[in-house]
Amino acid sequence: MTLEITRAMLGWCAIMNLGILLFWSLFMICASDWVYGFHSRFVKIERGSFNAIHYGGIATFKVAILMLNVVPYLALRIVG
């Protein structure tokens, strides 16, 4: 793989992952009652635990996007 292809791949991965992160965050902000109702049908979980799990997942996903997509993309932009 050439530098340009790798850079383009990381850029598109970052864009797609940020879109998923935005969708997940907006869903939790705007429709958290519906999401909680949907998930509580399958798993008995308290509301506080549910929120903590989702916001922890959002934070972990955000850090993973930054470390695995954005930082390597920026490093390749600097090198190339």
Secondary structure, DSSP 8 states (H G I E B T S, - for coil): --HHHHHHHHHHHHHHHHHHHHHHHHHHHHSHHHHHHHHHTTS---HHHHHHHHHHHHHHHHHHHIIIIIHHHHHHHHH-
